[in-house]
Amino acid sequence: MRHGRREHPDAVRELLSLEDRHGRAWYRRTVSRGLTAAAIAAQPDWLRALRVDDRLPEGARVLFTGCGTSFHAALAAGPAAQALDVVLGQAPAADVLVAVSHEGETALTLEAVRAFAGETWLITGKAESPVAAVCDHVVVATPAVEESYCHTASYTCAVAAGRALRGEDVSSLAGAVESALVTDRLPVSAHERWLVAGAGRDWPTALEAVLKLREGAHVAAEAHQTEQLLHGHLAALDGGVRCFVLRGEARAAERADAAVTALRELGCDVTMLPTSHPVVDIVPFQRLAVDLAGARGVDPDMIRWDEEPWDRARRSVP
């Protein structure tokens, strides 16, 4: 079931309520349609269906861009700048701009593409859209437009497509994600604050993990670059913060070890996670977001687009 992004999305969820004798709802229970969970489970099949035969121009300076989850996908795919920075002229110089947009309708991404003087590409879920109409090349990375607003499969497919455009062999990613989907799940807890730290290749994963927790489970989650975490940010942390540190490799792993030691000194519950590839490393956090949402009684699919004042806030942004 699809509906326009500016329409009220009542059709995608149900609210069951009990009312007192004055007609006031005193209990509301969210019934999720399971769209996010279904998209997470579909990722191996979607990745196997991905076909990217084109390649970006050899020797060209390439810059990826996007907003929200799409910006995180851009970061995971290659050198990237947020769409607003591209519009402001604050992005690195480039010959080719690769925009990422799930439906090709994001206003700032469209503005960034229009402002760019060089060759333009789009990684998306729809062949026809406002952004697609102004791009020189369009790569459709998913077999369908993802139904949940808490994007998961469209993120991993966009990352894989971007990396394939740069020449990476992504054929093994479907199997790797399939394996990640049958590993032990990250534990759900009652923490109100959550933290994910990472560096280098893991920084996009830290950003996207936090966004999934915020969108899907409505918790206060924050992303920190591993080294930055150790320079002042510890002062605002205590044992009430649930922490995950992405270990990475080489020097990043050494600093991740230091971060874990410091966080444990503060009494934090900390999990160190090994990493291998952004497409694979995000899966545990996708699953955690759904599990945490279930434990908290919230719908991960809608990212509060059907609740006030959050829907009103969304609609206030042009």
C-alpha positions in Angstrom: 0.0 0.0 0.0 1.5 3.3 -1.1 0.6 6.9 -0.4 2.0 10.2 -1.1 4.7 11.5 1.2 2.6 14.5 2.0 -0.5 12.6 2.7 -1.6 11.5 6.2 -0.5 7.8 6.5 -3.4 6.4 8.5 -3.8 3.5 6.1 -0.4 2.0 7.0 -1.1 1.5 10.8 -3.9 1.0 13.1 -4.5 2.6 16.5 -6.6 0.6 19.0 -7.9 2.8 21.9 -10.1 2.4 24.9 -12.1 5.4 26.0 -13.5 6.4 29.4 -17.1 7.5 29.8 -16.2 11.0 28.7 -14.8 9.8 25.4 -11.2 10.4 26.3 -8.7 7.8 25.1 -6.8 6.4 28.0 -4.9 3.7 26.3 -3.5 3.5 22.8 -1.7 0.5 21.4 0.2 0.7 18.2 -0.2 -2.2 15.8 2.7 -2.3 13.3 2.1 -3.8 9.9 5.7 -5.2 10.0 6.9 -3.3 7.0 10.4 -2.6 8.4 10.9 -6.1 9.6 9.8 -7.4 6.2 12.2 -5.1 4.4 15.1 -6.2 6.6 14.3 -9.8 5.8 14.1 -9.1 2.1 17.6 -7.6 1.9 19.4 -10.7 0.6 16.9 -11.1 -2.2 17.0 -7.4 -3.1 20.8 -7.4 -3.1 20.9 -10.5 -5.4 18.5 -8.7 -7.8 20.8 -5.7 -8.0 22.4 -5.3 -11.4 24.8 -2.4 -12.0 26.6 -2.7 -15.3 27.6 1.0 -15.7 30.7 2.4 -14.1 31.6 6.0 -13.2 34.1 7.7 -15.5 37.6 6.5 -14.9 39.8 9.2 -13.4 37.0 11.5 -12.6 36.6 13.3 -9.3 33.4 11.8 -7.9 31.2 13.2 -5.1 28.2 11.4 -3.6 25.4 13.4 -2.0 22.0 13.0 -0.4 20.0 13.7 2.8 19.1 11.6 5.8 19.6 7.9 5.2 20.5 8.7 1.6 23.4 10.8 2.9 24.6 8.0 5.0 24.4 5.7 1.9 26.4 8.3 0.0 29.1 8.4 2.7 29.3 4.6 2.7 29.6 4.6 -1.1 32.5 7.1 -1.5 33.5 10.7 -1.0 30.4 12.5 0.0 28.9 15.9 1.0 25.5 16.6 2.4 23.1 18.1 -0.3 22.9 21.4 1.5 26.7 21.8 1.5 26.6 21.1 -2.3 24.0 23.9 -2.7 26.1 26.2 -0.5 29.2 25.6 -2.5 31.0 24.1 0.5 31.5 20.6 -1.0 34.8 19.3 -2.4 35.4 20.0 -6.1 34.2 17.2 -8.3 33.6 16.3 -12.0 30.8 13.9 -11.3 28.0 14.1 -8.7 26.1 11.0 -7.7 22.9 11.7 -5.8 21.2 9.2 -3.7 17.4 9.5 -3.1 15.0 6.6 -2.4 12.1 8.1 -4.4 13.9 10.9 -6.2 11.8 13.6 -4.6 14.0 15.2 -1.9 14.0 18.9 -2.4 17.6 19.7 -1.3 19.0 16.8 -3.4 17.1 18.1 -6.4 18.5 21.5 -5.8 22.1 20.1 -5.4 21.8 18.3 -8.7 20.5 21.4 -10.5 23.3 23.5 -9.1 26.1 21.1 -10.1 27.8 21.9 -13.4 29.2 18.5 -14.2 27.9 15.0 -15.0 25.1 13.8 -12.7 24.0 10.3 -11.6 21.1 9.2 -9.4 20.8 6.0 -7.3 17.2 5.5 -6.5 14.2 3.2 -6.2 12.2 4.8 -9.0 13.1 5.3 -12.6 11.0 8.3 -13.0 11.0 11.2 -10.5 11.9 14.9 -10.2 15.6 14.2 -9.5 15.8 11.5 -12.2 14.4 14.0 -14.7 17.4 16.2 -14.3 20.2 13.6 -14.0 22.3 12.3 -16.9 22.2 8.7 -15.6 19.8 6.9 -13.4 20.5 3.6 -11.5 17.5 1.9 -10.0 18.9 0.0 -7.1 15.8 -1.8 -5.7 13.1 -4.0 -7.2 10.4 -1.9 -5.5 10.1 1.3 -3.5 10.4 0.4 0.2 7.1 0.6 2.0 8.4 1.5 5.5 9.6 5.0 6.2 12.3 3.6 8.4 14.5 2.7 5.4 16.6 -0.4 5.6 16.7 -2.4 2.3 16.8 0.7 0.2 19.8 1.9 2.2 21.9 -1.3 1.8 21.0 -1.6 -1.9 22.0 2.1 -2.5 25.3 1.5 -0.8 25.9 -1.6 -2.9 24.9 0.2 -6.1 27.2 3.1 -5.3 30.2 0.9 -4.6 29.4 -1.1 -7.8 29.5 2.1 -9.8 33.0 2.6 -8.5 34.1 -0.9 -9.6 33.6 -3.0 -6.4 32.5 -6.6 -6.8 29.3 -6.6 -4.6 28.2 -10.1 -5.5 29.1 -11.5 -2.1 27.0 -9.0 -0.1 23.7 -10.9 -0.3 25.2 -14.0 1.3 26.9 -11.9 3.9 23.7 -10.1 4.9 21.9 -13.5 4.9 24.4 -14.7 7.4 24.1 -11.6 9.5 20.3 -12.1 9.7 20.7 -15.5 11.5 23.3 -14.4 14.1 22.3 -13.6 17.7 20.4 -10.3 18.0 21.7 -7.4 19.9 19.9 -7.3 23.3 17.0 -5.0 24.0 17.2 -3.0 27.2 15.3 -0.2 28.9 18.1 2.4 28.5 16.8 5.8 27.5 20.1 7.0 25.9 22.0 5.1 23.3 25.4 5.8 21.7 27.2 4.3 18.6 30.8 5.2 17.9 32.9 4.5 14.8 35.6 5.8 12.6 36.8 5.6 9.0 34.8 3.1 7.0 32.5 2.6 10.0 31.5 6.2 10.4 28.5 6.0 8.0 27.4 2.9 9.9 27.4 4.7 13.2 25.3 7.5 11.7 22.8 5.2 10.1 22.6 3.0 13.2 21.7 6.0 15.3 19.1 7.2 12.8 17.4 3.8 12.8 17.2 3.8 16.6 15.8 7.3 16.6 13.3 6.8 13.8 12.3 3.3 14.6 12.3 3.1 18.4 12.1 6.8 19.2 15.0 6.7 21.6 17.6 9.4 22.3 20.6 8.0 20.3 23.8 9.8 19.3 26.7 9.0 17.0 30.3 9.8 17.8 33.4 9.6 15.8 35.6 7.4 17.9 38.4 9.8 18.6 36.1 12.8 19.1 34.3 10.8 21.7 37.5 10.8 23.8 37.9 14.6 23.7 35.3 16.2 26.0 32.2 14.2 25.2 32.7 11.7 28.0 31.7 14.5 30.4 28.1 14.1 29.4 28.0 10.3 29.7 27.3 8.0 32.6 26.2 4.5 33.4 22.8 5.1 32.0 24.0 5.2 28.4 23.9 2.0 26.3 27.0 2.0 24.1 28.2 0.3 20.9 31.7 0.8 19.5 32.5 -0.3 16.0 36.0 -1.7 16.1 37.2 -1.3 12.6 40.8 -2.1 11.8 44.4 -1.0 12.3 44.7 2.3 14.2 40.9 2.7 14.3 40.7 -0.6 16.2 43.2 0.6 18.8 41.3 3.8 19.4 38.1 1.8 19.6 39.7 -0.3 22.4 40.5 2.9 24.2 37.0 4.1 23.9 35.6 0.9 25.3 37.9 1.1 28.3 36.9 4.7 29.0 33.2 4.0 28.6 33.4 1.1 31.0 35.2 3.3 33.6 32.0 5.4 33.5 29.9 2.4 34.2 28.4 2.2 30.7 27.1 -1.1 29.3 29.4 -1.3 26.2 29.5 -3.8 23.3 32.4 -3.8 20.9 31.3 -4.9 17.4 33.7 -6.2 14.7 33.0 -4.7 11.2 33.6 -5.8 7.7 31.4 -3.8 5.2 28.8 -1.1 5.6 26.1 -3.1 3.9 26.6 -6.0 6.4 27.5 -4.0 9.6 24.2 -2.1 9.7 22.0 -5.2 9.9 22.4 -5.8 13.6 21.2 -2.2 14.3 18.3 -2.5 11.9 17.1 -5.6 13.8 17.7 -3.9 17.1 15.6 -0.9 16.1 12.6 -3.2 15.3 13.1 -5.3 18.5 13.4 -2.1 20.6 10.3 -0.6 19.0 8.4 -3.8 19.8 9.5 -3.7 23.4 8.6 0.0 23.8 5.2 -0.5 22.1 5.9 1.8 19.1 5.6 1.4 15.4 9.0 1.4 13.6 7.4 1.8 10.2 5.9 5.3 10.5 8.7 7.3 12.1 5.9 9.3 13.8 4.5 10.7 10.6 1.1 9.8 11.9 1.4 11.4 15.3 1.2 15.0 16.4 3.2 17.2 16.8 5.7 15.2 14.7 3.5 15.1 11.6 2.9 18.8 11.9 6.6 19.4 12.3 7.3 17.4 9.1 4.6 19.2 7.2 6.1 22.6 8.2 9.3 21.9 6.2 9.1 22.8 2.5 
